[in-house]
Amino acid sequence: MNTKILKTEQEYNEACERIYSLINSTENPIETNSPEGEEMELLSLLVEKYEQEHHQMEAPNPIEAIKFRMEQMNLKQADIAPLFGGKTRVSEVLNGKRTLTLKMITLLNRYLGIPLESLVSGNKEIKLEAEKKEKLLNISSIREYLNGSRAAMI
């Protein structure tokens, strides 16, 4: 396959198909330094770059992240109640009646391994007041940072 920067969905799909065929072409693992290994590594980098540019995934809603982790670990609400301060509080959080506190977020990260980004980025209702936002955007370093990949958060 002629490797090049992936610019279209078709090129992306072809690269994914080639990686799949390389993986399944032999019963033995592909050696890293072999021509097939180097082709697969290069294609993987190109696919990753294309996905980062065209298939950005948002962090899950914090409640969904908690429920997913509970399912993965086969946990019930009563099992994680100590992380929330009791059975009533865990029920309130999981039903959207109470927001996560910093302590809850820290404990969920520490004891269940839920990424901090998943626990804090889901609340799109938290917005900066227009006047304060404008004041921040007047600072060049903050404006440049926000104009990067995180622009959707402002």
N, C-alpha and C positions, 0 to 999 in steps of 0.2 A: 504494500500500500504506500502511496506517495503521501508522506506526512507533511502537514502544513497547518497553519492557524485555522481553527474551525470558525467559520463565519455564518454558516446557515444551519438550520435544524437538520437538514439532510446530511450535511457533513458530520454533524454531531452523531446522528443515528448510525451512520456508516462506521464511524470510529468506535462506537459502543459495540456494534456487531463484530468488528474486527477483534476487539479485546475479548469478547465472549468466545469467538472462534479460536483465538490463541489459547485461552484458558482450557478449553475443551479439546484441543488438538492432540493431547497426549495424556497418558495416565500418570506420567512422572511430572513432578513440578518443573516449571521452566526455570532454567538457570538464569540468574540475574545478568551475567555478562554475555550471554548468548545473543545472537541477533534477534531472536524472538523475544527474549527478556528485555532487551533495550527498546525494541519496538513497542512492547506493551507498556513499559514505563513512560516512554514519550507520549504515547496515545493517552495514557491515564492523566498525565499532566495537562494535555490539551483539553481533554474532556472536563477535568476539574475547573480549568480556567473558563471554559464556555459556560459551565453550570453556574459558576460564581457570577458571571456577567448577565446570564439570561434566565436563570432558574432560582433566584434568591428565595429562600424560605424564611418566613418570619418565625420568631420564637413562639412556642405555643402559649395559649392562655395559661396563667399560673395554676388555676384550678384544674384545668385539663392535664397539666403536667403532673400535678399531685396525684390525680386519679389514675393516670397512666402508670406512674411509679408504684402506686398501691397495688394495681393489678399485676404488674411485673413481679412484685415481691409477695403477692398473695396476702395482702394486709387488709384488715378491716379498720373502720373508723376508730374503734376502741383501741386498736393496736398503736395508732399514731396520736391518740389523744394527749399523751404527755408532751408532745411537741407543740401543742396548741394551748395547753393550759386546762384541758378537761374535755369530756365528751360533748358537752353542750357547745363549746367554742369550736371544736372541729366540725361539728354539724353546721353551725352558722357559716363558717368559712366556705365549706364545700358546697353550700347552697347559695352562696353569693350574698348573704345577709351581713357579713362582716369582712372587712379587708384584712389582708395579711399584715402583721406587724414586722418590724425589723427583726425582733427576736425569733418569731416563727420562721421567717425566711432563712435566718442563719441556722436554726436547728434543722429545718428541712434539708438544707444543703449539706450540713455536717452528717446527719444520721441517715438520710435516704439518698444522698448523692444527687439530688436534683440540682442542675446547674443554676447558678444565681441569675443568669440572664433570663432563664425561663420563668423564674419566680418574680422578677421585677419588671420585665418589659411588656407584659401583657395588658396592663391597665392603660388603655388609650384615653380614658376619661380625664386623667391628670394632665392638665395643660397649664402653661405659664400664661399669666395675664398679658394682654397685648402690650401694655406699656412696659412691663418688665422684659418681655421678649424683645421688643424694639431696642431697649437699652443694651441688652446682651449682644444683639446683632450688630451694634455699633462698634464692638470690640473686634478688631480684625482677626485675631487668632481664633476666637470662638466662631466667627462667621465662616472662616475658612474650614474649620473642623466640621461644622454643620452642613456646609455645602458639599461635603464629601459623601460617602456612602450612607451617612446617618441622617440625611436631609428629611426623610419621611417622618422622623421622630419629632421634628419641631412643629 
